[in-house]
Amino acid sequence: MKTQAEIDNNAAIAKLKELAKNNSIAKHPNIPPNYIHVYSYNYKTANGLTRCLIDYIKFIGGYATRINTAGIWDEKLQMFRPGITDLGTADIHAVLFGKHLSIEVKIGVDKLSDYQRKTRQKVSAAGGLYIVARDFKTVVDFIERLKNG
């Protein structure tokens, strides 16, 4: 039996799929709507939830991008090169309704690091918004409240 949270998230995903289809139809007006492919969204993994949030924000007229803070292995130099992004930077940076929004994606028991808590304070002090995303519906509700008020 599904929990209320699963039911709510699935309803929000259905709305996202509708937005995605309408976006594709507008982008490709010469393709019949029944041939438009809609991505199969998954909010239960960190990568899946990140994709859901970025697409949702873009489809409702905002800007969103994923931030990668990880370093890389440089094969040529045979060494690890650390990332240059500040530690604690949120997974998603967005602009929506004229506001900066930092979104940190956390699944399961994952929690904010000390760096992430400090970044949340800095973003808030600068007038931006910071939200920890543990599921899709909660963020959609937050965005709706932001839009309406």
N, C-alpha and C positions, 0 to 999 in steps of 0.2 A: 504494500500500500504506500502511495506517495505521500510525503509530508506536504504541509501547506507551502513551505518554502520552495519545494520542487515544482509544485503546481504554479506558483507565482512566477518562478524563474522561467518555466516552460512557456507561460503566456507572454512574458517579456521577449523571449527568443522568437516566438511566433510574430510579434510586432516587428522585431529586428529583421526577420526574413522578408516580411512585407515591404519594409523600407528598402531592403537590399534589392528586391525584385523591381520595385518602382524606380530605383536609381539606375538599374541596368536597362530598363525599358527606355528611360529618358536618354541614357548614353547611346543606346543602339536602336534608334527608332525604326530602322529598316528590318530588324529581326522580329518575327512574330513573337508575341509574349509567351506563348506556350513552349518556345524553344530557348527561353532565357534560363540559364543555370543559376541557381541560388546556392551559395556556400552553405555547408552543413555546420552550423555553429555549435560549439561545445563550451559551456560555462564552467565545467567541473575541473578543468586543469588551468594552471597559471597562464600558459600560452593561449589556450582557448578563450579564457575570460578576457585576456588582454585584447585579443582580436575582436571579440564582441564589443568591448567598450570603445575601441578606436573606430570601428565601423559605425557604431551607433552615433557617436559624436559627429562624425563626418556626414552621415546621412541626414542629420537634423540641422546641418548648416554650420557646424563648428570646425575647428582645426584640431587634429590630434596626431601625435607621433609617438612611437615607442622609443624609449631611451635605453641604450645598451651601455652598462657601466663596466662590463667585463673586459679584461685584457685579452691579448691574443698571443699565440705561439708564433714567433717569427722564424719560419723554416730557413730562410736565407742566413740570418744571423745566429740561428740555433740558440735562441733565448726567448724568454717570456717578456713581453712588453705590456706593462700595466696600462689600464685604461686611463684616460685623462679627465673623465667626468668626475665631479665631486662625489665622494662617498656619501651614500644616503639619498642620492638623487632618485626621485620617484620613477616608476616604470613607464608612466605615460605623462606627457605634458600636453595640455590642451588649452585652447582658447574657445570660450563658449559664452555667448551673450555679453561679450565685452569683458569677460573675467578670465584670469589665468586659473587653471585647474591642474593641480598635480595629483595623480592617482597612483597609489602604491597597491599592487595586486598581491593579495595573500590568500592562500588556499589552505584549508585544514587548520592545523595548529600553528602554522607559521606566524611569527609575530614580528613587530617592528624592531629593528636594531637600534642601538643608541644613536648611530649616525642618522638613521631615518627619522627618529623622534626629533633630533636637532634640526633636521631639514624641514620637517613639518612646522616647527616653531618659526624658522626663518621665512618660510613661504607665507605663513599667516601674518607675521609681523610686517611683511612687505605688501600686504593687501591682497595676496592670492588666496586661493582656496585649496585645501588639501584633504583628500579623502582616502581611506583605506577600503579597498574593494575586496570583499570576501565572497560576494555573489553578484550576479548581474542585476537583478531586480532592485536591490537596495540602491545601486548607483543610478539606475533609471529614475527611481523615485526622487533621489537627491537632485538630479538634473531637472526634473519636472518642477520641483519646489523652487529651484533657482530661476527657472524660466518664468514662473508665475509670481515671483515675489521678491 
